[in-house]
């Protein structure tokens, strides 16, 4: 049925807060050309109506200069209004995580449902419900991750919240993750390392480690870079095909890493007992490799 726009009022509890001015203008132009393809839904409210969902379409219709529009009218209670409005808006790709999370909390407050029950009642994966709720909670506390381009980082926020409890710590790690645009795996490793250093050595050392770029922190997984294998020419009985083999290159890099580790332990004045234990372990492993090398060489000699 058609109703006058002057008779439609917005719901007091809006599921979607960020409706986007530019999006409304674009939608208004579309409505002027083609009309409203999918009518909004409203419920009767006294002499007028309250929007169930379709706030953007109604706002765009007003901008387009329409006086009345086609709508669906359904008598729904407050809880079903929020459920329907949320489910309809969740289908929009541009609905932000904060609005989704607030909707989850609204449903929980109205019904008393747990996050698991909300997932079961709505058919939305529980991982999504948990993610939106966590992001909203951290957003309100100012500890959610926002990247340098302004986009939200839901998975990163969740990983930091799992590792850290102190809002101050969360905020510090979230800033680093956002500034360096780290992945959720990287965010988790940074948060865990920050917690470990703070617990063992104090906040000063933890903040110092946090100031180190992730690429230089030692947390990034080692990815060997290979040089092209050169074309080899035989020199007598020797082809040199093993000299630049990728496995040999990895072994050389490993030995260099061991040497660098030993140098770092020697220079450090902290945890001397731990350094001693590491050196003994490396000696044992090195001796095994040396014995293995000698056995192979002896075999060649025969």
N, C-alpha and C positions, 0 to 999 in steps of 0.2 A: 504494500500500500504506500501511497505518497503522503508525506507529512511536511509541514513547513519547518524550515531550518530554525526559525525563531522559537519553535516548540521543543527543540532538542537541547538538552543540557548535558555537559560532560559528567562522567561518573566522578564521585568524590575520591574514590580510590583508584587512581589510574595505574594500569599495569605498565604502560610505556610512557616514560617521562620525556625521553629525547625523541621528538617527532621530526626534527630536522627542517629548518625553514626552507632550504633549497629544495628538499624533496617535496614539500607542500606546494611550492611554486610550479615544479615540474608536473605534479599530479593535477594541479588546477588547469594547466594548459591542456593536459590529456582529457580532462573532463569536459572542457569547452569544445574539444574536437569530437570526442566519442561518447560523452556522458559517463555515468558510473556503471561499470560493467558488473561488478559484484556489490550489491547493496550492503550497507552497514546493518548491524542488528541493534535494536533499541528495546527497552522495556517501558511499560506504562508507568508514569509517575505523576499522580494528580491529574492536572489538566494538560500536562505535557509528557515528555519522554526523557529517559536517561540512556545514554549510550552504553551498550554492552561491549561492542567492539566496532572499530571503524572510525576512530577519532580523526585520523589523518584524512580520510575521505570526506568526512563532514567539514573539516577545516578547509580543505581544498575546494569543496563545493561552495562554501561561503566566499572564498577568494575569487572563485570563478563567476560570482554574481548570481548564483542560482537562489531561488526563493524557496523551492521545495524539492525533495528528492525521494526516490523509492527506497524503502527500508523494510527489513524483516522485523516484525514485532513479536516478542516472546516474553511471557511472564516468568522471570527467573528471580531467585532470591540472591542475596549478596554473595554467598559462597559460590553459587553456580555462575554468577556474573564474573567473578574473578577467574574461575576455572576456564570459562569459555573465552574470556578476553585474553587470558594468558596463552591458551592453546592456539588461538587464532594469530596472535602476535608472534609466537615462537616460530611460526612458519616463515616469517620475514627474516631474510639473511642479515639485514642491517640493524636488527634489534641488539642492543649492546648487552654485555654480560652483567653489568650492574643492575639493569632493569629486570633481567631474568632472575637474578639472585633475590632482588627485592620481592618479586612475585612469589618465589618459593617461600620466603619468610611470611608473606601475607597469608598464603594458603595455610601454612603451619599454624599461624596465630589464630586464624578463624576456625580451623578444624581440630587443632591439637594433634595433627598427624606428624609423625616423624618423617625424616627425609626418605627413609625406605618406603613408608606408607604413601607418601606423595608420588614417588616413582611408580608404585604399584597401581595407584588409583588413576594416574594420568597416562600410564603406558610409556612414560619417558624413561630412558635408561638411567639407572641410579647413579652411574658415573657422571652424567650430565647434571643431575640434580645436585649432587655433592659439589661438583665443580663450581656451579653458579652460586650456591650458597656460601661456599668458602671465599670465592672472589668478592662477593658482596660484603661479607663480614670484614675481610681485610681492607676492602676499599673504604669502608666507613671508618676504619682505624687508621687509614693513611698508609698502610703497609702493602698495598697491592702493587704489582709491577706494571709500569707503563713504559713502553720503549721510547726511544728518542723521537720517533715519528708519530707518537701519540696513540699508537695502537695498544690494546689491552693484551696482557700476557697471562692467561688464565692458568695454564699448566704450570708456569714458572711460579706463580703466586702460591699454588697448592703445594709444590715441593718445598718452598721456603717455610710455609706454615707447618709442614710436617716436621721439619728439622728444628725450628726455633720457636720459643715461647715468648721471649721478651720482645715487645713491640719495637723497642729501640733497635734491637739486633735485626729484626725483620726489615725495618725501614732502611737500615744501612745496606743490607744485602740486596734488597729490592732495587735500590738506587743503582748499585753496581750492575745488576742484571739488566736493568733498563738501559743504562748508559752504554753498555757494551753489547746490548741486544743478544744476550746469551740464550741458548736453547734451554728447555726444561731439564735436560740431563745435566747441563753445565750449571744451571741454577741450583740443582740438588747438591752437586759436589761442592759448590762454593759455600752453600749454607752449612753443610756437614763439616767442612774443613774449618769454617769460621767458629763453629760451636766447639770443635775439638781443640783448637788453639786457645780459645778463650778459657776453656775449662782447665787446660794444662798449664798455660803460660800467662793468662790474663788478657784483659781487654786491649791493652796497648799493643801487644803483639798481634792480636787478632785483627785490629784495625790496620796495622802495618801490612799484614798479609792481604787484607781486603783491597788495599791501595795498589797492589801489584796487578797489572793487566792479566787477564785470564790466560792469554797465550804464553805468558812468561811465568805462570804460577806453579807449573809442574803438575797441574791437575788435568791439563789437556792430554788426551791419549797420544802416544808417540805414533806418528805416521811416517815411515821411512820414505825417503825420496830416492829414486833410482836414476842413475845415469844410463844412457843407452849402452848396451853391450857392444864393445868395439869388434870389428871384424878381425879375427886372429889369423895369423899365418904361422905355419909350423916352423919351429926352429930346432932342427934335429928331431929328437923324440918328444919335444915339449911343444904343446899347442897353446898353452896359457889359457885354455878355455875355462879353467876353474878360477883364474885370478880375478876376473870381474863378474863372477857368478853372483846372482842376487843374494843367495844364502851367505856367501862369503862376505858381501858388503854388510849384511845385517850383523854378522859376527864381529866384524871390525868396529861397527858402530856400538855394539854392545860392550866391547872392551874399552872403547873411549868413554862410554857412560860410566863403567865401573871406575875408571881412573878419575873421572870428574867427581864421582861420589866420594871416593877415598880422600880427594883433596878437600872437599867441602867438610867432611868429618874432621879432618886434621885442623882446619881453620876455625871450626866452631868451638865455642867455650861452653855450650849447653849440652846437657845429657851425655856426659862423657861415658857413662856406663853403657848407654844404648849404643853409642858409636863403637865402643869396644866389642860389643856383642855382634854388631853388623860386620865388623872387620873379620872377626873369627869365622863367621858364617861364609863370607866371601872367600876367605882363604881356603876353607874346606871345599867349596864348590870349584874353585880355580884348580886346586890340586887334582880333583877328579878329572877335570878336562885335560890338564897337562898329562896325566897318566894315560888317558885315552889317546892323545896325540902321539905319545911315545910308542904306544902299542901299534898304532897304524903305521908309523914310520919304520918300526922294526919289521913289520910285515912286508913293507916295500923293499927293505934291504934283503930279504930272503929271495 
